[in-house]
């Protein structure tokens, strides 16, 4: 039997061990920074540190399980569906199904539901459906680009030009919500699925530009939510984009209370993640029943991968929500209240540098890039570039907050530089660069 295959069990054990070690090397630097801050700059209660330590351990375990699940299930599902759609040779059906898949997968993204809670004067479901439709439409556009062999650089220049024209009519205090929407939909569920879908489509072309077009779907899909939220801001005329209230950190007196703090977070996240994955599973089962017809061994492997993905996301989000976010909120508030609050700029840059490696979607991106380019663009080199880029960006973001600089003063020059560079770099780097932005 499949489950009695000792080599399969041993392989899974070794994979999990490898992924956990990889996660450990990603999380440890951020944890060390938090400890140094608590000892040298901002005193933190011992119980808060204990919560942070347990949260870090859950984060490491959850990320390791998620990465195995992405390798075993999420990526193969996307590639199978992408390849199956192209075999039909009916462009209208491919585009329609791509639109449905982009919409469904985005509705499944937990980060989108968090964003919806923070947008004022707009019903949550309106935000969720609008952003999901935006991703669906732009996934349709992305697939059409692959088939028509339209240069990604041309589309990016046009779309971001259109975005900044729209920005002229959007309330200033709502711009940050709109641009955040572009990133919030490229989370741990959406990214592996959409990237794999692009690879499945591009591989069916079998021409010299197919590898270049394997990327770029995430880049284009990130524009849809930005425009969707901007249009909503004009329709609903929001009065402001209030930030989320800081999470209160409960006082923990003993080990039992520490255990209950984490235990009580699991039921809600078990339900939330199951609802997030359910639409994707339904889409896959429909394709399996009518088109894919995969063998039992492949189905069992994908099923185990989905289970890894599910449990990994639950454990990951518990670690983040209970252990990381409250301590991060506390540190930000405490450092911001210091007389020398400018120190948040270098601190933010250091944390941003190391936090990139703790993002599951980054691991998916770097793995895909390394495989498609056959190691020419290594995971290490790409991760280093992302770490430096995010570090500088977070430093600018912290400085903007302290100095009170309008967001557009940084966004417009940044995007102008990025769009200008696409005419001087190889096409595959353009696609990877804008995918990385998501």
C-alpha positions as CSV (number, residue, x, y, z in Angstrom):
1,X,0.0,0.0,0.0
2,X,1.0,3.6,-0.6
3,X,1.1,4.6,3.1
4,X,3.1,1.5,4.0
5,X,5.8,2.4,1.6
6,X,8.8,3.0,3.9
7,X,10.7,4.9,1.3
8,X,7.8,7.3,0.9
9,X,7.6,7.8,4.7
10,X,11.3,8.2,5.0
11,X,11.4,10.7,2.1
12,X,8.6,12.8,3.8
13,X,10.5,12.8,7.1
14,X,13.7,13.9,5.5
15,X,11.8,16.6,3.5
16,X,10.1,17.9,6.6
17,X,13.4,17.9,8.5
18,X,15.1,19.8,5.6
19,X,12.3,22.4,5.4
20,X,12.2,22.9,9.2
21,X,16.0,23.6,9.2
22,X,15.5,26.0,6.3
23,X,12.7,27.7,8.3
24,X,14.9,27.8,11.4
25,X,17.6,29.7,9.6
26,X,14.9,32.2,8.3
27,X,13.3,32.9,11.7
28,X,16.3,32.8,14.0
29,X,17.7,36.2,12.9
30,X,14.4,38.0,13.4
31,X,14.1,36.4,16.9
32,X,17.6,37.5,17.8
33,X,16.9,41.1,16.8
34,X,13.8,41.1,19.0
35,X,15.8,39.7,22.0
36,X,18.5,42.4,21.5
37,X,15.9,45.1,21.4
38,X,14.3,43.8,24.5
39,X,17.6,43.7,26.4
40,X,19.2,46.9,25.1
41,X,16.5,49.3,24.0
42,X,12.9,48.5,24.9
43,X,12.1,46.4,28.0
44,X,9.6,43.6,27.4
45,X,7.8,41.6,30.1
46,X,9.1,38.0,30.5
47,X,5.7,36.5,29.7
48,X,5.7,38.5,26.4
49,X,9.1,37.0,25.6
50,X,7.8,33.5,26.3
51,X,4.8,34.1,24.0
52,X,7.2,35.3,21.3
53,X,9.4,32.2,21.8
54,X,6.5,29.8,21.5
55,X,5.2,31.8,18.5
56,X,8.6,31.5,16.8
57,X,8.7,27.8,17.3
58,X,5.2,27.4,15.7
59,X,6.2,29.7,12.9
60,X,9.2,27.5,12.1
61,X,7.2,24.3,12.2
62,X,4.3,25.8,10.2
63,X,6.5,27.2,7.5
64,X,8.3,23.9,7.1
65,X,5.0,22.0,6.7
66,X,3.6,24.6,4.3
67,X,6.7,24.5,2.0
68,X,6.4,20.7,1.8
69,X,2.6,21.1,1.0
70,X,3.4,23.6,-1.7
71,X,5.9,21.2,-3.3
72,X,3.6,18.2,-3.1
73,X,0.2,19.8,-3.9
74,X,-0.2,23.5,-4.6
75,X,2.4,23.8,-7.3
76,X,1.5,20.5,-9.1
77,X,-2.2,21.4,-9.0
78,X,-1.5,24.7,-10.7
79,X,0.8,23.2,-13.3
80,X,-1.7,20.4,-14.1
81,X,-4.6,22.7,-14.5
82,X,-2.5,25.2,-16.6
83,X,-1.3,22.4,-18.9
84,X,-4.8,20.8,-19.1
85,X,-6.4,24.2,-20.1
86,X,-4.0,24.8,-22.9
87,X,-4.7,21.3,-24.4
88,X,-8.3,22.4,-25.1
89,X,-7.0,25.0,-27.7
90,X,-10.2,27.0,-27.1
91,X,-9.0,30.4,-26.1
92,X,-12.4,31.6,-24.8
93,X,-12.8,28.7,-22.5
94,X,-9.2,29.0,-21.2
95,X,-9.8,32.7,-20.5
96,X,-13.1,32.1,-18.8
97,X,-11.8,29.3,-16.6
98,X,-8.7,31.4,-15.8
99,X,-10.9,34.2,-14.6
100,X,-12.9,31.9,-12.4
101,X,-9.8,30.3,-10.9
102,X,-8.2,33.7,-10.2
103,X,-11.4,34.9,-8.5
104,X,-11.9,31.7,-6.4
105,X,-8.3,31.5,-5.3
106,X,-8.2,35.1,-4.3
107,X,-11.4,34.8,-2.2
108,X,-9.6,31.9,-0.5
109,X,-6.6,34.2,0.5
110,X,-6.7,34.8,4.3
111,X,-4.7,38.0,4.0
112,X,-7.6,39.5,1.9
113,X,-10.0,39.0,4.8
114,X,-7.6,40.8,7.1
115,X,-7.4,43.8,4.7
116,X,-11.2,43.9,4.4
117,X,-11.6,44.4,8.1
118,X,-9.4,47.5,8.0
119,X,-11.2,49.4,5.1
120,X,-13.7,51.9,6.4
121,X,-17.1,52.6,5.1
122,X,-17.0,49.7,2.7
123,X,-18.7,46.3,3.5
124,X,-16.2,43.5,3.9
125,X,-17.8,41.3,1.2
126,X,-17.8,44.2,-1.3
127,X,-14.0,44.6,-0.7
128,X,-13.4,40.8,-1.0
129,X,-15.4,40.3,-4.1
130,X,-14.1,43.5,-5.8
131,X,-10.5,42.6,-5.2
132,X,-11.1,38.9,-6.2
133,X,-12.8,40.1,-9.5
134,X,-9.8,42.4,-10.1
135,X,-7.4,39.4,-9.7
136,X,-9.6,37.3,-11.9
137,X,-9.7,39.8,-14.7
138,X,-6.0,40.4,-14.6
139,X,-5.2,36.7,-14.5
140,X,-7.3,36.5,-17.7
141,X,-5.2,39.4,-19.1
142,X,-2.0,37.6,-18.0
143,X,-3.0,34.4,-19.8
144,X,-4.1,36.3,-22.9
145,X,-0.6,38.0,-22.9
146,X,1.1,34.6,-22.9
147,X,-0.9,33.3,-25.8
148,X,-0.6,36.5,-27.8
149,X,3.1,36.9,-26.9
150,X,2.6,40.5,-25.8
151,X,5.7,41.9,-24.0
152,X,5.2,42.2,-20.3
153,X,7.1,45.5,-20.2
154,X,4.5,47.2,-22.5
155,X,1.6,46.0,-20.3
156,X,3.3,47.0,-17.1
157,X,4.1,50.5,-18.4
158,X,0.5,51.0,-19.5
159,X,-1.1,49.6,-16.4
160,X,1.0,51.4,-13.9
161,X,0.5,54.6,-15.9
162,X,-3.2,54.0,-15.7
163,X,-2.9,53.3,-11.9
164,X,-1.2,56.6,-11.2
165,X,-3.8,58.5,-13.3
166,X,-6.5,56.9,-11.1
167,X,-4.5,57.8,-8.0
168,X,-5.1,61.5,-8.8
169,X,-8.8,61.0,-8.0
170,X,-8.4,58.8,-4.9
171,X,-8.4,60.4,-1.4
172,X,-4.9,60.7,-0.1
173,X,-5.6,58.8,3.1
174,X,-6.9,55.8,1.1
175,X,-4.0,55.4,-1.3
176,X,-2.1,53.2,1.1
177,X,-5.0,50.8,1.4
178,X,-5.2,50.6,-2.4
179,X,-1.5,49.8,-2.9
180,X,-1.5,47.4,0.1
181,X,-4.3,45.5,-1.6
182,X,-1.9,44.7,-4.5
183,X,0.4,42.9,-2.1
184,X,-2.1,41.4,0.3
185,X,-3.6,39.1,-2.5
186,X,-0.2,37.6,-3.2
187,X,-0.2,35.5,-0.1
188,X,0.7,31.9,0.8
189,X,-2.3,30.4,-1.1
190,X,-2.4,32.7,-4.1
191,X,1.2,32.8,-5.1
192,X,2.1,29.1,-5.5
193,X,-1.1,28.5,-7.4
194,X,-0.9,31.4,-9.8
195,X,2.9,30.9,-10.4
196,X,2.4,27.2,-11.2
197,X,-0.5,28.1,-13.5
198,X,1.8,30.4,-15.4
199,X,4.4,27.7,-15.8
200,X,1.8,25.2,-17.0
201,X,0.6,27.7,-19.6
202,X,4.1,28.7,-20.8
203,X,5.4,25.2,-21.0
204,X,2.8,24.3,-23.7
205,X,4.2,27.0,-26.0
206,X,7.5,25.3,-26.6
207,X,9.3,28.4,-28.0
208,X,12.3,30.4,-27.0
209,X,10.3,32.9,-25.0
210,X,8.3,30.4,-23.0
211,X,10.5,30.4,-20.0
212,X,10.4,34.2,-19.9
213,X,6.6,34.1,-19.9
214,X,6.5,31.5,-17.1
215,X,6.7,34.6,-14.8
216,X,4.7,37.8,-14.7
217,X,1.3,36.5,-13.7
218,X,1.7,37.6,-10.1
219,X,3.0,41.0,-11.3
220,X,-0.1,41.7,-13.5
221,X,-2.5,40.2,-10.9
222,X,-1.2,42.6,-8.3
223,X,-2.4,45.6,-10.4
224,X,-6.0,44.4,-10.4
225,X,-6.6,44.8,-6.6
226,X,-5.0,48.2,-6.6
227,X,-7.4,49.5,-9.3
228,X,-10.3,47.7,-7.7
229,X,-9.8,49.4,-4.4
230,X,-9.2,52.8,-6.0
231,X,-12.5,52.5,-7.9
232,X,-14.3,51.6,-4.7
233,X,-12.8,54.6,-2.9
234,X,-14.4,56.8,-5.5
235,X,-17.7,55.1,-5.3
236,X,-18.0,54.9,-1.5
237,X,-16.1,58.1,-0.8
238,X,-14.4,56.7,2.3
239,X,-13.7,59.2,5.1
240,X,-10.3,57.7,6.0
241,X,-8.3,54.5,6.2
242,X,-8.1,53.9,9.9
243,X,-5.3,51.6,10.9
244,X,-6.0,48.5,12.9
245,X,-5.9,49.0,16.7
246,X,-2.9,47.6,18.4
247,X,-3.5,44.1,19.8
248,X,-3.6,44.0,23.5
249,X,-1.1,41.6,25.0
250,X,-2.6,39.6,27.9
251,X,-0.7,39.0,31.1
252,X,0.5,35.4,31.4
253,X,1.1,34.2,35.0
254,X,1.9,30.6,34.4
255,X,2.6,27.9,31.8
256,X,-1.1,26.7,31.7
257,X,-2.2,30.2,30.7
258,X,0.5,30.3,28.1
259,X,-0.8,27.0,26.7
260,X,-4.4,28.1,26.7
261,X,-3.5,31.4,24.9
262,X,-2.2,29.4,21.9
263,X,-4.7,26.6,22.2
264,X,-7.7,29.0,22.0
265,X,-6.4,30.4,18.7
266,X,-6.5,27.1,16.9
267,X,-10.3,26.6,16.4
268,X,-10.8,29.9,14.6
269,X,-7.8,29.4,12.3
270,X,-8.7,25.7,11.6
271,X,-12.0,27.0,10.3
272,X,-10.6,30.0,8.5
273,X,-7.9,28.0,6.6
274,X,-10.3,25.2,5.8
275,X,-12.6,27.7,4.2
276,X,-9.7,29.2,2.3
277,X,-8.5,25.9,0.9
278,X,-12.0,24.5,0.2
279,X,-12.6,26.4,-3.2
280,X,-9.2,25.3,-4.5
281,X,-9.8,21.7,-3.6
282,X,-13.2,21.8,-5.3
283,X,-11.7,23.3,-8.5
284,X,-9.0,20.6,-8.5
285,X,-11.6,17.8,-8.0
286,X,-13.7,19.1,-10.9
287,X,-10.6,19.1,-13.1
288,X,-9.6,15.7,-11.9
289,X,-13.1,14.2,-12.6
290,X,-13.5,15.6,-16.1
291,X,-10.1,16.4,-17.5
292,X,-7.0,15.4,-15.5
293,X,-7.8,11.7,-14.6
294,X,-4.6,11.4,-12.5
295,X,-3.6,8.1,-11.1
296,X,-4.3,7.0,-7.5
297,X,-0.6,7.4,-6.4
298,X,-0.5,11.0,-7.7
299,X,-3.9,11.8,-6.0
300,X,-2.7,10.4,-2.7
301,X,0.5,12.4,-2.9
302,X,-1.4,15.6,-3.7
303,X,-3.9,14.8,-0.8
304,X,-1.0,14.5,1.6
305,X,0.4,17.7,0.3
306,X,-2.9,19.5,0.8
307,X,-3.0,18.2,4.4
308,X,0.6,19.5,4.9
309,X,-0.5,22.9,3.4
310,X,-3.5,23.0,5.7
311,X,-1.8,22.2,8.9
312,X,1.2,24.3,8.0
313,X,-0.9,27.4,7.4
314,X,-2.8,26.9,10.6
315,X,0.3,26.5,12.7
316,X,2.0,29.4,10.9
317,X,-0.8,31.8,11.4
318,X,-1.2,30.9,15.1
319,X,2.5,31.6,15.6
320,X,2.2,34.9,13.7
321,X,-1.1,36.1,15.3
322,X,-0.4,35.1,18.9
323,X,3.4,35.4,19.1
324,X,4.7,37.8,16.4
325,X,2.1,40.5,15.8
326,X,1.4,41.5,19.4
327,X,5.2,41.8,20.2
328,X,5.8,43.6,17.0
329,X,3.0,46.1,17.7
330,X,4.4,46.6,21.2
331,X,7.9,47.2,20.0
332,X,6.8,49.6,17.3
333,X,4.7,51.7,19.7
334,X,7.5,51.7,22.4
335,X,10.3,52.7,19.9
336,X,8.0,55.3,18.3
337,X,7.5,57.0,21.7
338,X,11.2,57.3,22.3
339,X,12.8,60.8,22.1
340,X,15.2,59.4,19.5
341,X,12.5,57.6,17.5
342,X,14.6,58.0,14.4
343,X,16.2,54.8,15.5
344,X,13.2,52.9,14.1
345,X,14.6,53.5,10.6
346,X,17.8,51.4,11.0
347,X,15.9,48.9,13.1
348,X,13.2,48.6,10.5
349,X,15.8,48.1,7.8
350,X,17.5,45.3,9.7
351,X,14.2,43.5,10.6
352,X,13.0,43.9,7.0
353,X,16.2,42.4,5.7
354,X,15.7,39.2,7.7
355,X,11.9,39.1,7.6
356,X,12.0,38.4,3.9
357,X,13.3,34.9,4.5
358,X,10.3,34.3,6.8
359,X,7.8,34.8,4.1
360,X,6.5,31.5,2.6
361,X,5.6,33.2,-0.8
362,X,9.3,34.2,-1.2
363,X,10.4,30.6,-0.8
364,X,8.0,29.6,-3.6
365,X,9.2,32.4,-5.9
366,X,12.9,31.7,-5.4
367,X,12.4,28.0,-5.9
368,X,10.5,28.5,-9.1
369,X,13.0,31.0,-10.5
370,X,15.9,28.6,-9.8
371,X,14.2,25.7,-11.4
372,X,13.0,27.6,-14.5
373,X,16.4,29.2,-15.1
374,X,18.2,25.9,-14.4
375,X,20.2,27.6,-11.6
376,X,21.4,30.5,-13.6
377,X,19.5,32.8,-11.2
378,X,20.2,31.1,-7.9
379,X,17.9,31.1,-4.9
380,X,20.6,32.6,-2.8
381,X,21.3,35.5,-5.1
382,X,17.6,36.3,-5.6
383,X,16.9,36.1,-1.9
384,X,19.8,38.5,-1.2
385,X,18.4,41.0,-3.7
386,X,14.9,40.8,-2.2
387,X,16.3,41.2,1.3
388,X,18.2,44.3,0.3
389,X,15.3,45.8,-1.6
390,X,12.8,45.2,1.2
391,X,15.3,46.5,3.8
392,X,15.7,49.8,1.9
393,X,11.9,50.1,1.3
394,X,11.0,49.6,5.0
395,X,13.7,52.1,5.9
396,X,12.0,54.6,3.6
397,X,8.6,53.7,5.0
398,X,9.7,54.3,8.6
399,X,11.3,57.6,7.6
400,X,8.0,58.6,5.8
401,X,6.0,58.0,9.0
402,X,8.4,60.0,11.2
403,X,8.8,62.9,8.7
404,X,5.1,62.9,7.6
405,X,6.0,62.6,3.9
406,X,3.0,61.9,1.6
407,X,2.9,58.4,0.3
408,X,2.9,59.4,-3.4
409,X,6.2,61.3,-3.0
410,X,7.8,57.9,-2.6
411,X,5.6,55.7,-4.8
412,X,5.8,57.8,-8.0
413,X,9.6,58.0,-8.2
414,X,9.9,54.4,-7.1
415,X,7.6,53.1,-9.8
416,X,9.0,55.5,-12.4
417,X,12.5,54.0,-11.8
418,X,11.1,50.4,-11.9
419,X,9.2,51.0,-15.1
420,X,12.1,52.7,-16.7
421,X,14.5,49.9,-15.9
422,X,12.3,47.3,-17.7
423,X,13.7,48.6,-21.0
424,X,17.3,47.9,-20.0
425,X,17.1,44.4,-18.5
426,X,16.3,41.0,-20.0
427,X,12.6,40.2,-20.2
428,X,12.7,37.3,-17.6
429,X,14.3,39.7,-15.0
430,X,11.4,42.1,-15.6
431,X,8.8,39.4,-14.9
432,X,10.7,38.1,-11.9
433,X,11.2,41.6,-10.5
434,X,7.5,42.6,-10.6
435,X,6.5,39.2,-9.3
436,X,8.9,39.8,-6.4
437,X,7.1,43.1,-5.7
438,X,3.9,41.1,-4.9
